[in-house]
Amino acid sequence: MSDTLKQMDKVDSKFRFVHVASRRSRQLMGGARPLVESLSRKSTRIAQEEVLQGLVPYEITNPKPAEEPEPEE
């Protein structure tokens, strides 16, 4: 079993983990500096390590409810 799967209990949602890690991976591919020293050179693995260590900030927002149209008179 990989180290990532062992540490997944620290993550509240697998979907959120994948989403945040993929966005961070794109940043790394675009030239951002890694926040961890990793044995891997792959941006996806580095991003996963960063997210699991809590180094990548993200915010959970609730979507705004749709406004109901006012009834016409």
DABEL-V507926 format. One record per pair of residues at least 24 apart in sequence whose ideal C-beta (glycine too) atoms are under 10 Angstrom apart, sorted by sequence separation. I is the first residue (numbers start at 1). J is the second residue. D is the distance in Angstrom with one decimal. If there is no record, write none. Layout:
i=I j=J d=D
i=I j=J d=D
This chain:
i=21 j=45 d=9.3
i=23 j=47 d=8.2
i=24 j=48 d=8.6
i=21 j=46 d=9.4
i=22 j=47 d=7.3
i=24 j=49 d=10.0
i=25 j=50 d=9.4
i=21 j=47 d=4.5
i=22 j=48 d=9.6
i=24 j=50 d=6.0
i=25 j=51 d=9.7
i=20 j=47 d=8.2
i=21 j=48 d=5.0
i=24 j=51 d=6.5
i=20 j=48 d=9.6
i=21 j=49 d=9.1
i=23 j=51 d=9.7
i=21 j=50 d=7.8
i=22 j=51 d=9.8
i=27 j=56 d=9.1
i=18 j=48 d=9.1
i=20 j=50 d=9.2
i=21 j=51 d=4.8
i=17 j=48 d=8.0
i=20 j=51 d=5.3
i=21 j=52 d=8.7
i=24 j=55 d=9.1
i=19 j=51 d=9.8
i=24 j=56 d=5.1
i=18 j=51 d=9.3
i=23 j=56 d=8.4
i=17 j=51 d=6.1
i=24 j=58 d=9.1
i=16 j=51 d=9.2
i=17 j=52 d=8.0
i=21 j=56 d=7.8
i=23 j=58 d=8.4
i=20 j=56 d=5.9
i=20 j=57 d=9.3
i=20 j=58 d=5.1
i=19 j=58 d=8.6
i=11 j=51 d=7.7
i=4 j=45 d=8.3
i=7 j=48 d=9.0
i=10 j=51 d=9.5
i=11 j=52 d=7.3
i=3 j=45 d=10.0
i=7 j=49 d=9.3
i=10 j=52 d=6.3
i=16 j=58 d=7.7
i=2 j=45 d=10.0
i=10 j=53 d=9.2
i=4 j=48 d=5.5
i=7 j=51 d=9.8
i=8 j=52 d=8.2
i=10 j=54 d=8.2
i=16 j=60 d=7.7
i=3 j=48 d=9.2
i=4 j=49 d=8.2
i=7 j=52 d=4.9
i=2 j=48 d=9.7
i=3 j=49 d=8.7
i=6 j=52 d=9.8
i=7 j=53 d=9.1
i=4 j=51 d=9.7
i=13 j=60 d=9.2
i=4 j=52 d=7.0
i=12 j=60 d=8.8
i=3 j=52 d=8.6
